[in-house]
Amino acid sequence: MRESAAIRAALAAATDDRIFFDLTGIEGQYAALLRELPGVAVRFAMKACPVDEVLACLAAKGAGFDAAGPNEIEQALATGVPAGLIHYGNTIKSDQDIAAAYRMGVRDFATDSVEDVRAIAQHAPGSRVFCRLATSGEGALWGLSRKFGCSADDAVRVLELARDTGLVPSGLSVHVGSQQMTAEAWQSAIDDLTDLVVTLNGRGILLDRINLGGGLPALGCLDRAGRPLDPPLDKIFAVLREGMERLRAESASPLMFLLEPGRHLVADHGAIRARVSRLSARRGHDGTRRHWLYLSCGKFNGLYEMDALQYRLEFPGHDTGPRVAAVVAGPTCDSDDAFDEAGPVRVPASAASGDPVWIHSCGAYAVGYTTQGFNGFDPLPYTCIGGSR
Ligand SMILES: *Cc1c(COP(=O)(O)O)cnc(C)c1O
């Protein structure tokens, strides 16, 4: 995955620390996804990049939104998308949240418990619900397995209760875990969904939609040890295409398919221009001498996902010359604000305080996870470039 010439030019022209989003790149990514999975409706998972310009650019191309609560719903509506293209994808919601969403026109709610269904029936009467089926999360960098989703048996109870309380039991959803690296995870989710659709049909519940969730990987970031992740994207798309065909064939009612990608649409189209704070060497408590490269931004302002991956770094002006292996870290007094020590990065030995650093493929989960200024280090300003609007 190579970043575009436009984003490289923006990084080169930057005179301060900043995160850039390449709207043309995001539009291209969205178009490519629809080419791979024709007929699928996209509901962008807003938390991956809650930037107005990015949302507007996706909305203009026909995407809807997966929102997690009233504030995200409000932000989605501000793009001009109809409320019918926004679903409340969070299984966790208070009575007040449900009522607020209903007032704003949202009629599609994710659920995974009878308690939640009762609340939806009361505060969003007549709405459509889709039940989230639990997955193992295996094969993903972030599993999302415990907190969300229910068993197939529970899903039957949940959707029967929905029907009995005047809601429309409309669909099923899964999320196989974020940055899912295996096609097998989708295969297994589709097997479970197919069995459940057949069971539900047998009980007189006819569904109209299947939501295959998020989890589609980004291509340009590195694992914790600094190796390219290299997800089998073609195989994943093939499994999804075959799976949709099988689900359609087994279902007693016509199905539409939804995806709610977050990371996949934006990760590789965002990049940060930061600076070197210091390259230093010291012997630590374990007696091992290591180089440390401290950057001007880190976990709390742009690089939140350092727990499970490394970001690709480029040091303009330092293309040649000796390199040293360094642990890369952010500027705060928090020891988690660092790349994994197991995967040191080759950095220019001549890196000096103030030198620019380009951080690639960091467009997902950067802005939303930024703190108000933990330890006094400011959030990064952002700039959007390109786009067809
Ligand atoms: C976060 C989230 C997504 C997006 O996940 P990605 O791995 O970024 O694609 C999709 N759906 C739901 C319900 C989510 O919570």
The ligand as an SDF file (V2000), in Angstrom:
LIG
                    3D

 15 15  0  0  0  0  0  0  0  0999 V2000
  -16.2180   -0.2090   15.3730 C   0  0  0  0  0  0  0  0  0  0  0  0
  -17.3370   -0.8720   14.6940 C   0  0  0  0  0  0  0  0  0  0  0  0
  -17.2830   -1.1160   13.3230 C   0  0  0  0  0  0  0  0  0  0  0  0
  -16.0550   -0.8080   12.4810 C   0  0  0  0  0  0  0  0  0  0  0  0
  -15.0460   -1.7050   12.7290 O   0  0  0  0  0  0  0  0  0  0  0  0
  -13.7410   -1.7190   11.7990 P   0  0  0  0  0  0  0  0  0  0  0  0
  -12.9580   -2.8470   12.3190 O   0  0  0  0  0  0  0  0  0  0  0  0
  -13.0810   -0.4070   11.9460 O   0  0  0  0  0  0  0  0  0  0  0  0
  -14.2050   -1.9590   10.4080 O   0  0  0  0  0  0  0  0  0  0  0  0
  -18.3910   -1.6620   12.7110 C   0  0  0  0  0  0  0  0  0  0  0  0
  -19.4930   -1.9710   13.4130 N   0  0  0  0  0  0  0  0  0  0  0  0
  -19.5890   -1.7620   14.7270 C   0  0  0  0  0  0  0  0  0  0  0  0
  -20.8490   -2.1190   15.4190 C   0  0  0  0  0  0  0  0  0  0  0  0
  -18.5170   -1.2180   15.4110 C   0  0  0  0  0  0  0  0  0  0  0  0
  -18.6060   -1.0300   16.7250 O   0  0  0  0  0  0  0  0  0  0  0  0
  1  2  1  0
  2  3  1  0
  2 14  2  0
  3  4  1  0
  3 10  2  0
  4  5  1  0
  5  6  1  0
  6  7  2  0
  6  8  1  0
  6  9  1  0
 10 11  1  0
 11 12  2  0
 12 13  1  0
 12 14  1  0
 14 15  1  0
M  END
$$$$
